[in-house]
Amino acid sequence: MYRNENSEGKERLIWYSGLVPNEHVPSLLDSTDWEYYESDPVASFTGSYDAVSGEDTAKYYRFGPNPFNIEPLVLVRYFADLRPQQVELIEEFRLYHNLWYDDKRSTFIKFDDGGNEIDVVRVSQENVQISRLQLRQFLAARDMTLVVYFDRTYHPERTYEIPEQERIQAAKTENCSFQFKVIDGRDLIDGTPETYSWLRGKSVIRGLPRHQCGSWPYEEHLEEIELEHFIVTVDQDDKNVFASSSRFYEGPRSVKRSLSSDIVAAEYLSPVFFDRRVLNKYRDEPSKYTVSDGSLKCGNTLWRLDIDNNNPNHVIAWLGDLGRDLPHTEHAHWKAHNVRPDGRMSDSHRRAQLPSTVEEALDPGEPEDSALRFKRRYRSLIKAWTSQFGWHLFQPLREADSEILETLHIPSTNEVPAFDREILKLSKLLCDSINVKKIRQAIRNEEPDYNSKDAEGSEKKPITILDEYLTRCEFEQREVFIECLRTVQDLRSTGSAHRKGDKYCKAAKSVGLDTRPSSQVADEIFGILADCFRHLGAHFCPDDSARPTPPHRDRKE
């Protein structure tokens, strides 16, 4: 849409563009001259004003006066070299597509229905590029055409003898008109001994039909989508039976319906099973997705899918939810992780989604997944402790580590790196965040002569100081809690943060990593810590026993 390049005097290239009413296009293409320049004034007056006579003929133009009512798509603003020029995309285009500006990449981004990023406009001081689809949708909405002006001058390194009758070429089509000239510098007044070429003209880009502009009330005319078929059961011959989620789709687009006889018409509440790795994609982008107890969501309101992530072996979702709530852009990802039904839905998810009693409807209970239970009890303990004492037992994470708690989970594989990542998160969240300063202060309030140094004169480690504090407070589960923290610290310091050696082997053996799957070990560690948080709340905050508030979940009618 805009380009301004100068190759050390050898080549000069300028492109500029503007929106023109459709009815002016034929007249505009009758000439190769430019009607609009990037340097033309915008938001200005023409005419005059006589203060003596009071005669006022000035007229305000939002985009400056021009014969074809052309509006700029790109603004190039100059400040008399007092400040660098600014290249800007007009506000209306940004608002129409609701674009977000990524200043690190100088790119305007649009989010599709699934929350995926689409690069729409790339901007620099010399170049502005716009995706053709979003441009043509905007032209359809405005009922206008885009005219692109181009001007290219090329200076070769030698002089060419070109017959005069071949020095000018011109052409005109339905969408373009241009003139090409070869100029002999020897004919000019300054006698420049060179031959150079000059290409000048304009072309037009037309909008899509109005009903394809991509906005309400025309969304149903967007490209037809196809939703995946998922395994819902197996037949008597042990073959997979597939059902389509498209019958539950409620979006604006049209959906391709399967005509295959192998696709059954299953009920909305048909459970569909997935490998637990299906959630890894979303945990890897915590700023975009939130994986919580019973749900997966993108952004704050873009989309949300109810899931059972309390099952120890699988992630389960209702077939109807997959069709109604999961964006079509995500279906291929979930299809790749679809597995045969194996087991049943967890009790906690069943109680939340399909409560059988009033008590279950009011309180579906805690998650069965130990990592989810850990996170709920951790948050509750922190809230109760701060309310009770006015300071944090574990210091809040900095912004750079803010995603640690949200992304904690039992590893979906038994690979060592996956286990190490979760141990590293636990260490940062707990061992590295012990509020040593406040704990020392609390001990000294009871014991003014307390010595924070060990027998060798070194500062005591944070876990040791926490251990002494819990001992003085007669916390019954102290040994279990402290031992678990030391295990996490040992696994982190000998494995996650450094090369693995004999010390790591010893620490790994102590928790059974040599004989058990790492996911099972992680499950045990999360479970122990979650229980300790509950006991800490009951011991130190009896008025608020750190009992987690059950989250709100949609019930299936």
VEXTILUM-418530 format. One record per residue (C-alpha): x, y, z; residue number from 1. Coordinates in Angstrom, 1 decimal. Each point is the difference from the previous one (the first is absolute). Example, Ala and Ser with C-alpha at 12.3 -4.5 7.8 and 13.67 -1.06 7.14 Angstrom:
BEGIN
[[12.3; -4.5; 7.8]; 1],
[[1.4; 3.4; -0.7]; 2],
This chain:
BEGIN
[[0.0; 0.0; 0.0]; 1],
[[3.0; 2.3; 0.5]; 2],
[[3.6; -0.3; -1.1]; 3],
[[2.8; 2.5; -0.1]; 4],
[[3.5; -1.4; -1.0]; 5],
[[3.0; 1.7; -1.4]; 6],
[[2.9; -2.2; -1.0]; 7],
[[3.0; 2.4; 0.2]; 8],
[[-1.2; 2.0; -3.0]; 9],
[[-0.3; -3.0; -2.3]; 10],
[[-3.6; -0.8; 0.7]; 11],
[[-2.9; 2.0; 1.4]; 12],
[[-3.3; -1.8; 0.8]; 13],
[[-3.1; 1.6; 1.5]; 14],
[[-3.4; -1.6; 0.5]; 15],
[[-3.0; 1.6; 1.6]; 16],
[[-3.7; -0.9; 0.3]; 17],
[[-3.4; 1.4; 0.7]; 18],
[[-3.7; -0.9; 0.2]; 19],
[[-2.0; 1.2; -2.9]; 20],
[[-3.8; -0.2; -0.6]; 21],
[[-0.8; -2.7; -2.5]; 22],
[[-1.7; 2.3; -2.4]; 23],
[[3.2; 2.0; -0.5]; 24],
[[2.2; -3.0; -1.0]; 25],
[[-0.5; 0.2; -3.8]; 26],
[[0.8; 3.7; -0.1]; 27],
[[3.0; -0.5; 2.3]; 28],
[[1.5; -2.6; -2.3]; 29],
[[-0.2; 2.3; -3.0]; 30],
[[3.2; 1.7; 1.2]; 31],
[[3.3; -1.2; 1.3]; 32],
[[0.4; 3.1; 2.1]; 33],
[[-0.2; -0.1; 3.8]; 34],
[[-3.0; 1.7; 1.6]; 35],
[[1.2; -0.5; 3.5]; 36],
[[3.4; 0.0; 1.7]; 37],
[[1.2; -1.1; 3.4]; 38],
[[1.1; 3.6; 0.6]; 39],
[[-3.5; 1.5; -0.7]; 40],
[[-1.5; 1.7; 3.0]; 41],
[[-2.8; -1.7; 1.9]; 42],
[[-2.6; 1.5; 2.4]; 43],
[[0.5; 3.4; -1.6]; 44],
[[-1.9; 3.0; -1.5]; 45],
[[-0.1; 1.5; -3.5]; 46],
[[-1.3; 3.3; -1.0]; 47],
[[0.5; 3.3; 1.8]; 48],
[[-1.1; 2.2; 2.8]; 49],
[[0.0; 3.8; -0.1]; 50],
[[-0.1; 1.4; 3.5]; 51],
[[-0.9; 3.5; -1.2]; 52],
[[-3.0; -0.9; -2.1]; 53],
[[-0.8; -3.1; 1.9]; 54],
[[-0.2; -2.0; -3.3]; 55],
[[0.7; -3.6; 0.8]; 56],
[[0.4; -2.5; -2.8]; 57],
[[2.1; -2.5; 1.9]; 58],
[[-1.2; -3.6; -0.1]; 59],
[[1.2; -2.8; 2.3]; 60],
[[1.2; -3.3; -1.5]; 61],
[[0.6; -3.0; 2.2]; 62],
[[2.4; -1.4; -2.5]; 63],
[[1.0; 3.0; -1.9]; 64],
[[-1.6; 1.1; -3.3]; 65],
[[0.4; -2.2; -3.1]; 66],
[[-2.0; -0.6; -3.1]; 67],
[[-1.1; -3.6; 0.7]; 68],
[[-0.7; 0.2; 3.8]; 69],
[[2.9; -2.3; 0.7]; 70],
[[0.7; -0.9; 3.6]; 71],
[[3.4; -1.2; 1.2]; 72],
[[0.5; -3.5; 1.4]; 73],
[[3.5; 0.8; 1.2]; 74],
[[1.0; 3.4; 1.5]; 75],
[[3.6; 1.2; -0.4]; 76],
[[0.5; 3.0; 2.3]; 77],
[[2.9; 2.4; -0.2]; 78],
[[1.4; 2.3; 2.7]; 79],
[[2.5; 2.2; -1.9]; 80],
[[2.8; -2.3; 1.1]; 81],
[[-0.5; 1.1; 3.6]; 82],
[[-1.2; -3.5; 0.7]; 83],
[[0.1; -3.2; -2.1]; 84],
[[-2.9; -0.5; -2.4]; 85],
[[-2.9; -2.3; 1.2]; 86],
[[-1.6; -2.7; -2.1]; 87],
[[-3.5; -0.8; 1.3]; 88],
[[-2.9; -2.3; -1.0]; 89],
[[-3.3; 1.8; 0.0]; 90],
[[-2.1; -0.5; 3.1]; 91],
[[-3.2; -1.3; -1.8]; 92],
[[1.9; -3.0; -1.4]; 93],
[[1.4; -0.9; 3.4]; 94],
[[-3.4; 0.3; 1.7]; 95],
[[-1.8; -1.9; -2.7]; 96],
[[2.2; -3.1; 0.4]; 97],
[[0.7; 0.7; 3.8]; 98],
[[3.7; -0.1; -0.6]; 99],
[[2.6; -0.1; 2.8]; 100],
[[3.4; 1.5; -0.5]; 101],
[[3.0; -2.1; 0.8]; 102],
[[2.7; 2.6; 0.4]; 103],
[[2.8; -2.6; 0.2]; 104],
[[-0.7; -1.1; -3.6]; 105],
[[-1.7; 3.2; -1.3]; 106],
[[-3.0; -2.1; -1.0]; 107],
[[-3.7; 0.4; 0.4]; 108],
[[-1.6; -3.3; 1.1]; 109],
[[-3.5; -1.3; -0.2]; 110],
[[-1.3; -2.9; 2.1]; 111],
[[-2.2; -2.6; -1.7]; 112],
[[-2.9; -1.9; 1.7]; 113],
[[2.5; -2.4; 1.6]; 114],
[[2.2; 2.8; 1.4]; 115],
[[2.8; -0.7; -2.6]; 116],
[[2.0; 3.0; -1.2]; 117],
[[-0.2; 1.1; -3.6]; 118],
[[2.5; 2.6; -1.3]; 119],
[[-2.1; 2.5; -1.8]; 120],
[[2.3; 3.1; -0.4]; 121],
[[3.8; 0.4; 0.1]; 122],
[[1.2; 3.5; 0.5]; 123],
[[3.4; 1.7; -0.4]; 124],
[[1.2; 3.4; -0.9]; 125],
[[0.6; -1.1; -3.6]; 126],
[[-2.7; -2.7; -0.5]; 127],
[[-3.6; -0.8; 0.9]; 128],
[[-1.4; -3.4; -1.0]; 129],
[[-3.6; -1.1; 0.5]; 130],
[[-1.5; -3.5; -0.2]; 131],
[[-2.2; -0.1; -3.2]; 132],
[[-2.9; -1.8; 1.7]; 133],
[[-0.5; 2.5; 2.8]; 134],
[[0.6; 2.9; -2.5]; 135],
[[-2.7; -1.2; -2.4]; 136],
[[-2.4; -0.6; 2.9]; 137],
[[0.5; 3.6; 1.1]; 138],
[[-0.6; 1.2; -3.5]; 139],
[[-3.2; -2.0; -0.2]; 140],
[[-1.2; 1.6; 3.2]; 141],
[[0.9; 3.5; -1.2]; 142],
[[-1.4; -0.7; -3.5]; 143],
[[3.2; 1.5; -1.4]; 144],
[[3.0; -1.0; -2.2]; 145],
[[3.7; 0.3; 0.9]; 146],
[[2.2; 1.9; -2.4]; 147],
[[3.8; -0.8; 0.2]; 148],
[[2.3; 2.6; -1.5]; 149],
[[3.5; -1.0; -1.1]; 150],
[[3.0; 2.0; -1.2]; 151],
[[3.3; -1.6; -0.8]; 152],
[[3.1; 1.6; -1.3]; 153],
[[3.0; -2.2; -1.0]; 154],
[[3.5; 1.3; -0.8]; 155],
[[2.3; -2.6; -1.7]; 156],
[[3.7; 0.2; 0.1]; 157],
[[0.4; 0.7; -3.7]; 158],
[[-1.7; 2.0; -2.8]; 159],
[[-2.3; -1.8; -2.5]; 160],
[[-0.9; 1.1; -3.5]; 161],
[[-3.8; -0.3; -0.2]; 162],
[[-1.9; 1.1; -3.1]; 163],
[[-2.3; 2.9; 0.8]; 164],
[[-3.1; -1.9; -1.1]; 165],
[[0.7; -2.7; 2.6]; 166],
[[0.6; 2.4; 2.9]; 167],
[[-3.6; 0.1; 1.1]; 168],
[[-2.3; -3.0; 0.6]; 169],
[[-3.5; 0.3; 1.5]; 170],
[[-2.7; -2.5; 0.9]; 171],
[[-3.4; -0.1; 1.6]; 172],
[[-2.1; -2.9; 1.2]; 173],
[[-3.2; -0.3; 2.1]; 174],
[[2.1; 0.2; 3.2]; 175],
[[3.2; 1.8; -1.0]; 176],
[[1.5; 2.8; -2.0]; 177],
[[3.6; 1.0; -0.3]; 178],
[[2.6; 1.7; -2.1]; 179],
[[3.6; -1.1; -0.5]; 180],
[[2.6; 2.4; -1.2]; 181],
[[3.7; -0.2; -0.9]; 182],
[[1.6; 3.4; 0.4]; 183],
[[3.3; 0.9; -1.6]; 184],
[[1.8; 2.3; 2.5]; 185],
[[2.0; 1.6; -2.8]; 186],
[[-3.2; 1.7; -1.1]; 187],
[[-0.4; 1.7; 3.3]; 188],
[[1.2; 3.5; 0.8]; 189],
[[2.6; -1.2; 2.5]; 190],
[[1.4; -2.4; -2.6]; 191],
[[0.0; -3.1; 2.4]; 192],
[[1.8; -2.7; -2.1]; 193],
[[-2.3; -2.9; 0.8]; 194],
[[-3.1; -1.8; -1.0]; 195],
[[-2.6; -0.8; 2.6]; 196],
[[-3.5; -1.4; 0.1]; 197],
[[-3.1; 1.2; 1.6]; 198],
[[-3.1; -2.1; 0.8]; 199],
[[-3.1; 1.8; 1.3]; 200],
[[-3.6; -0.9; 0.4]; 201],
[[-2.7; -1.5; 2.2]; 202],
[[-1.9; -3.2; 0.5]; 203],
[[-3.1; -0.8; 1.9]; 204],
[[-1.0; -2.8; 2.5]; 205],
[[-3.7; -0.6; 0.3]; 206],
[[-1.9; -1.1; 3.0]; 207],
[[-1.8; -3.3; 0.6]; 208],
[[-3.8; -0.1; -0.5]; 209],
[[-1.6; 1.8; 2.9]; 210],
[[-1.4; -3.2; 1.6]; 211],
[[3.6; -1.3; 0.3]; 212],
[[1.3; 2.9; 2.1]; 213],
[[0.3; -2.3; 3.0]; 214],
[[-2.0; 2.0; 2.5]; 215],
[[-3.5; -0.2; 1.4]; 216],
[[-2.6; -0.5; -1.5]; 217],
[[2.0; -1.8; -2.7]; 218],
[[2.0; -2.5; 2.0]; 219],
[[-1.9; -3.0; -1.3]; 220],
[[1.4; 0.7; -3.5]; 221],
[[3.5; -0.6; 1.3]; 222],
[[1.9; -3.1; -1.3]; 223],
[[-1.8; -3.2; 0.9]; 224],
[[1.7; -2.0; 2.8]; 225],
[[0.3; -3.7; 0.8]; 226],
[[-0.1; -1.3; 3.5]; 227],
[[1.8; -3.3; 0.9]; 228],
[[-1.5; -3.4; 0.8]; 229],
[[1.0; -1.4; 3.3]; 230],
[[0.0; -3.6; 1.5]; 231],
[[-2.9; -0.5; 2.3]; 232],
[[0.0; -3.8; 0.4]; 233],
[[1.1; -3.3; -1.6]; 234],
[[-2.3; -2.5; -1.8]; 235],
[[-0.3; -3.7; 0.6]; 236],
[[2.9; -0.6; -2.4]; 237],
[[2.2; 2.3; 2.1]; 238],
[[0.0; 2.7; -2.7]; 239],
[[-0.1; 3.7; 0.9]; 240],
[[-3.4; 1.7; -0.4]; 241],
[[0.1; 3.6; -0.9]; 242],
[[-2.5; 2.8; 0.6]; 243],
[[0.0; 3.5; -1.5]; 244],
[[-0.1; 3.0; 2.3]; 245],
[[-1.4; 2.2; -2.8]; 246],
[[-3.6; -0.6; 0.9]; 247],
[[0.5; 2.0; 3.2]; 248],
[[1.8; 2.9; -1.7]; 249],
[[-1.8; 3.4; 0.7]; 250],
[[2.4; 2.4; -1.7]; 251],
[[-0.7; 2.4; -2.9]; 252],
[[1.8; -2.0; -2.7]; 253],
[[-1.3; -2.8; -2.1]; 254],
[[1.3; -3.5; 0.9]; 255],
[[0.7; -2.9; -2.3]; 256],
[[-2.1; -2.9; 0.9]; 257],
[[1.4; -3.5; -0.3]; 258],
[[-1.9; -2.4; -2.3]; 259],
[[2.0; -3.0; 1.1]; 260],
[[-2.0; -3.0; 1.4]; 261],
[[2.9; -0.6; 2.5]; 262],
[[-0.9; 3.1; 1.9]; 263],
[[-2.7; -0.5; 2.7]; 264],
[[-2.3; 2.6; 1.5]; 265],
[[1.2; -0.1; 3.6]; 266],
[[-1.6; 2.0; 2.9]; 267],
[[1.3; 3.3; 1.3]; 268],
[[1.3; -1.6; 3.3]; 269],
[[2.1; -2.6; -1.7]; 270],
[[3.4; 0.0; 1.6]; 271],
[[3.0; 0.3; -2.3]; 272],
[[3.4; -1.0; 1.3]; 273],
[[3.4; 1.6; -0.8]; 274],
[[3.6; -0.6; 0.8]; 275],
[[1.0; 2.4; 2.9]; 276],
[[2.6; 1.6; -2.3]; 277],
[[-2.8; 1.8; -1.7]; 278],
[[0.3; 2.7; 2.6]; 279],
[[3.8; 0.6; -0.3]; 280],
[[-0.6; 2.4; -2.9]; 281],
[[-2.1; 2.2; 2.2]; 282],
[[2.2; -0.2; 3.1]; 283],
[[2.9; 1.2; -2.2]; 284],
[[-1.8; 3.3; -0.6]; 285],
[[-1.2; 1.0; 3.5]; 286],
[[-0.5; 3.7; -1.1]; 287],
[[-2.5; -1.2; -2.5]; 288],
[[-1.7; -3.1; 1.4]; 289],
[[-1.1; -1.0; 3.5]; 290],
[[-0.2; -3.7; 1.0]; 291],
[[-1.8; -0.2; 3.3]; 292],
[[-2.1; -2.6; 1.9]; 293],
[[-2.7; -1.1; -2.5]; 294],
[[0.6; 2.5; -2.7]; 295],
[[2.2; 1.4; -2.8]; 296],
[[-0.4; 3.5; -1.2]; 297],
[[1.6; 2.4; -2.4]; 298],
[[0.4; 3.6; 1.1]; 299],
[[-2.7; 1.3; 2.3]; 300],
[[-3.1; -0.6; -2.1]; 301],
[[1.1; -1.2; -3.5]; 302],
[[-0.8; -3.7; 0.6]; 303],
[[-0.3; -2.5; 2.8]; 304],
[[-0.3; -3.8; 0.0]; 305],
[[-1.1; -2.2; 2.9]; 306],
[[2.4; -2.9; 0.5]; 307],
[[0.6; -2.7; 2.5]; 308],
[[3.7; 0.3; 0.8]; 309],
[[-0.3; -1.9; 3.3]; 310],
[[0.1; -3.4; -1.7]; 311],
[[3.4; -1.5; 0.7]; 312],
[[0.6; -1.2; -3.5]; 313],
[[-2.0; 2.1; -2.4]; 314],
[[-1.7; 3.3; -0.7]; 315],
[[-3.7; -0.4; -0.6]; 316],
[[-2.5; 2.4; -1.7]; 317],
[[-3.6; -0.3; -1.0]; 318],
[[-0.6; -0.5; -3.8]; 319],
[[-2.5; 2.8; 0.1]; 320],
[[2.4; 2.5; 1.6]; 321],
[[2.6; -0.8; -2.6]; 322],
[[-2.4; 1.0; -2.7]; 323],
[[-1.5; 3.0; 1.8]; 324],
[[2.9; 1.5; 1.9]; 325],
[[3.3; -1.1; -1.6]; 326],
[[1.0; 2.3; -2.9]; 327],
[[0.3; -1.8; -3.3]; 328],
[[3.6; 1.1; -0.2]; 329],
[[0.8; -2.2; 3.0]; 330],
[[-1.8; -3.2; -1.2]; 331],
[[3.0; -1.4; -1.9]; 332],
[[2.1; 0.2; 3.2]; 333],
[[-2.5; -1.8; 2.1]; 334],
[[-0.6; -2.6; -2.7]; 335],
[[3.7; -0.8; 0.0]; 336],
[[-0.2; -0.9; 3.7]; 337],
[[-3.4; -1.9; -0.2]; 338],
[[0.2; -3.5; 1.5]; 339],
[[-2.4; -2.8; 0.7]; 340],
[[-2.3; 0.3; 3.1]; 341],
[[1.9; -1.5; 2.9]; 342],
[[-1.4; 0.2; 3.5]; 343],
[[-2.6; 2.6; 1.1]; 344],
[[-0.4; 3.6; 0.8]; 345],
[[1.4; 1.1; 3.4]; 346],
[[-2.4; 0.3; 2.9]; 347],
[[0.9; 3.7; 0.6]; 348],
[[-0.8; 0.9; -3.6]; 349],
[[-3.2; -2.1; 0.0]; 350],
[[-1.1; 1.8; 3.2]; 351],
[[0.7; 3.4; -1.5]; 352],
[[-1.6; -0.6; -3.3]; 353],
[[-2.8; -2.5; 0.9]; 354],
[[-0.7; 0.4; 3.8]; 355],
[[-2.4; -2.7; 1.3]; 356],
[[-0.8; 1.8; 3.3]; 357],
[[-0.4; 3.6; 1.2]; 358],
[[3.1; -0.4; 2.0]; 359],
[[2.1; -0.9; -3.0]; 360],
[[-1.5; 2.9; -2.0]; 361],
[[1.0; 2.4; 2.8]; 362],
[[3.5; -1.5; 0.6]; 363],
[[1.4; -2.5; -2.5]; 364],
[[3.0; -0.6; 2.2]; 365],
[[3.7; 0.3; -0.6]; 366],
[[1.9; -1.1; -3.1]; 367],
[[1.2; -3.6; -0.2]; 368],
[[3.1; 1.1; -1.9]; 369],
[[2.7; 0.7; 2.6]; 370],
[[1.5; 2.9; -1.9]; 371],
[[-3.4; 1.7; -0.3]; 372],
[[-0.6; -0.6; 3.6]; 373],
[[3.4; 1.4; 0.9]; 374],
[[-0.7; 3.2; -1.9]; 375],
[[-3.4; 0.5; 1.7]; 376],
[[1.4; -0.6; 3.5]; 377],
[[3.1; 2.1; -0.6]; 378],
[[-2.1; 3.0; -1.1]; 379],
[[-2.4; -0.5; 3.0]; 380],
[[2.9; -0.3; 2.5]; 381],
[[1.7; 3.2; -1.4]; 382],
[[-3.2; 1.9; 0.3]; 383],
[[-0.8; -1.2; 3.5]; 384],
[[3.5; 0.4; 1.3]; 385],
[[0.3; 3.6; -1.3]; 386],
[[-3.3; 0.9; 1.5]; 387],
[[1.0; -1.5; 3.3]; 388],
[[3.5; 1.3; 0.4]; 389],
[[0.3; 2.9; -2.5]; 390],
[[3.0; -1.5; -1.8]; 391],
[[0.7; -2.8; -2.6]; 392],
[[1.3; -3.4; 1.1]; 393],
[[1.3; -0.4; -3.6]; 394],
[[0.9; 3.2; -1.8]; 395],
[[-2.1; 0.9; -3.1]; 396],
[[1.7; -0.9; -3.3]; 397],
[[1.3; 2.8; -2.2]; 398],
[[-1.7; 0.7; -3.3]; 399],
[[2.6; -2.0; -2.0]; 400],
[[-1.0; -3.1; 2.0]; 401],
[[-3.7; 0.7; 0.4]; 402],
[[-1.0; -3.0; -2.2]; 403],
[[1.7; -2.6; 2.2]; 404],
[[-3.0; -0.7; 2.2]; 405],
[[-2.4; -0.1; -2.9]; 406],
[[2.0; -2.4; -2.1]; 407],
[[0.9; -2.5; 2.8]; 408],
[[-1.3; -3.5; -0.9]; 409],
[[0.8; -3.7; 0.3]; 410],
[[2.2; -0.7; -3.0]; 411],
[[-1.9; -1.5; -2.9]; 412],
[[2.9; -2.2; -0.9]; 413],
[[2.6; -1.9; 2.1]; 414],
[[2.9; 1.8; -1.7]; 415],
[[2.6; 1.4; 2.5]; 416],
[[0.0; 3.5; -1.5]; 417],
[[-3.8; 0.3; 0.6]; 418],
[[0.5; -1.0; 3.6]; 419],
[[2.9; 2.4; 0.5]; 420],
[[-2.1; 2.9; -1.3]; 421],
[[-2.6; -0.6; 2.6]; 422],
[[2.5; -0.4; 2.8]; 423],
[[1.7; 3.3; -1.0]; 424],
[[-3.4; 1.7; 0.2]; 425],
[[-0.7; -1.4; 3.4]; 426],
[[3.4; 1.1; 1.3]; 427],
[[-0.5; 3.6; -1.2]; 428],
[[-3.6; 0.1; 1.3]; 429],
[[0.9; -1.4; 3.5]; 430],
[[3.7; -0.5; 0.9]; 431],
[[1.3; 3.1; -1.7]; 432],
[[-3.0; 2.1; 1.2]; 433],
[[0.2; -0.7; 3.7]; 434],
[[-0.5; 3.4; 1.7]; 435],
[[3.2; -0.2; 2.2]; 436],
[[-0.1; 3.6; 1.1]; 437],
[[-3.6; -0.2; 1.5]; 438],
[[0.5; -3.5; 1.4]; 439],
[[3.2; 1.2; 1.8]; 440],
[[-1.9; 3.0; 1.3]; 441],
[[-2.8; -2.3; 1.3]; 442],
[[2.5; -2.2; 1.8]; 443],
[[1.8; 3.0; 1.6]; 444],
[[-3.3; 1.3; 1.3]; 445],
[[-0.2; -3.1; 2.1]; 446],
[[3.7; -0.5; 0.5]; 447],
[[2.0; 3.2; -0.2]; 448],
[[3.4; -1.8; 0.3]; 449],
[[-0.7; -2.2; -3.1]; 450],
[[3.2; -0.6; -2.0]; 451],
[[-0.6; -0.2; -3.8]; 452],
[[3.5; -1.5; -0.6]; 453],
[[1.0; -3.6; 0.3]; 454],
[[2.9; -1.4; 2.1]; 455],
[[2.5; 0.9; -2.8]; 456],
[[-1.1; 3.6; -0.1]; 457],
[[-1.8; -0.3; -3.3]; 458],
[[-3.6; 1.2; -0.6]; 459],
[[-2.5; -2.7; 0.5]; 460],
[[-1.7; -1.3; -3.1]; 461],
[[-3.7; 1.2; -0.6]; 462],
[[-1.4; -3.5; 0.5]; 463],
[[1.9; -0.4; 3.3]; 464],
[[-1.4; 3.4; 1.3]; 465],
[[-3.5; -1.1; -1.1]; 466],
[[0.5; -3.3; 1.8]; 467],
[[1.0; 1.8; 3.3]; 468],
[[-3.0; 2.2; -0.3]; 469],
[[-2.4; -2.9; -0.5]; 470],
[[1.6; -1.8; 2.9]; 471],
[[-0.5; 2.9; 2.3]; 472],
[[-3.7; 0.2; -1.1]; 473],
[[-0.4; -3.7; 0.7]; 474],
[[-1.2; -0.8; -3.5]; 475],
[[-0.7; -3.8; 0.0]; 476],
[[0.7; -0.6; -3.7]; 477],
[[3.3; 1.9; 0.1]; 478],
[[2.2; -3.0; -0.7]; 479],
[[-2.0; -1.1; -3.0]; 480],
[[-0.2; 3.5; -1.4]; 481],
[[3.7; 0.9; 0.5]; 482],
[[1.1; -3.4; -1.4]; 483],
[[-2.0; 0.6; -3.1]; 484],
[[1.4; 3.5; -0.5]; 485],
[[3.5; -1.4; 0.4]; 486],
[[-0.7; -2.7; -2.5]; 487],
[[-1.2; 2.6; -2.5]; 488],
[[3.1; 2.1; 0.6]; 489],
[[2.3; -3.0; -0.3]; 490],
[[-1.6; -1.1; -3.3]; 491],
[[0.2; 3.5; -1.3]; 492],
[[3.6; 0.8; 1.1]; 493],
[[1.4; -3.3; -1.1]; 494],
[[-2.0; -0.5; -3.2]; 495],
[[-2.2; 2.7; -1.4]; 496],
[[2.5; 2.8; 0.5]; 497],
[[3.3; -1.9; -0.5]; 498],
[[1.5; -3.0; -1.7]; 499],
[[-1.2; -3.2; 1.5]; 500],
[[2.5; -1.9; 2.0]; 501],
[[0.2; -2.3; 3.0]; 502],
[[-1.8; 2.4; 2.3]; 503],
[[-3.0; 0.0; -2.5]; 504],
[[0.0; -3.7; -0.1]; 505],
[[-0.2; -0.1; 3.8]; 506],
[[-2.8; 2.6; 0.1]; 507],
[[-1.9; -1.8; -2.8]; 508],
[[0.3; -3.3; 1.7]; 509],
[[-1.4; 1.4; 3.2]; 510],
[[-3.3; 0.8; -1.7]; 511],
[[-0.1; -3.1; -2.1]; 512],
[[0.8; 1.4; -3.4]; 513],
[[2.2; -3.1; -0.6]; 514],
[[-3.0; -2.3; 0.3]; 515],
[[-3.1; 2.0; -0.7]; 516],
[[-1.3; 2.2; -2.8]; 517],
[[1.0; 3.7; 0.5]; 518],
[[-3.7; 1.0; -0.4]; 519],
[[-0.9; -2.2; 2.9]; 520],
[[2.8; 1.6; 2.1]; 521],
[[-1.1; 3.5; -0.9]; 522],
[[-3.6; -1.0; 0.9]; 523],
[[1.2; -1.1; 3.4]; 524],
[[2.0; 3.2; 0.7]; 525],
[[-3.0; 2.2; -1.0]; 526],
[[-2.3; -2.0; 2.2]; 527],
[[2.3; 0.3; 3.0]; 528],
[[0.4; 3.7; -0.4]; 529],
[[-3.8; 0.5; -0.5]; 530],
[[-0.7; -1.9; 3.2]; 531],
[[2.6; 2.1; 1.9]; 532],
[[-1.6; 3.2; -1.2]; 533],
[[-3.3; -1.1; 1.4]; 534],
[[1.6; -0.8; 3.3]; 535],
[[1.9; 3.3; 0.1]; 536],
[[-3.3; 1.9; -0.6]; 537],
[[-1.7; -2.0; 2.8]; 538],
[[2.8; 0.6; 2.4]; 539],
[[0.9; 3.6; -0.6]; 540],
[[-3.3; 1.4; -1.3]; 541],
[[-2.7; -1.8; 2.0]; 542],
[[-2.6; 2.8; -0.6]; 543],
[[0.6; -0.5; -3.8]; 544],
[[1.0; -3.6; -0.4]; 545],
[[1.3; 0.7; -3.5]; 546],
[[-2.9; -2.1; -1.4]; 547],
[[0.0; 0.6; -3.7]; 548],
[[-3.0; 1.7; -1.5]; 549],
[[-1.5; -2.3; -2.6]; 550],
[[0.4; 1.5; -3.5]; 551],
[[-3.1; 0.9; -2.1]; 552],
[[-0.6; -2.5; -2.8]; 553],
[[-2.7; -0.2; -2.6]; 554],
[[-2.4; -2.8; 0.6]; 555],
[[-1.3; -2.1; -2.9]; 556],
[[-3.7; 0.2; -0.1]; 557],
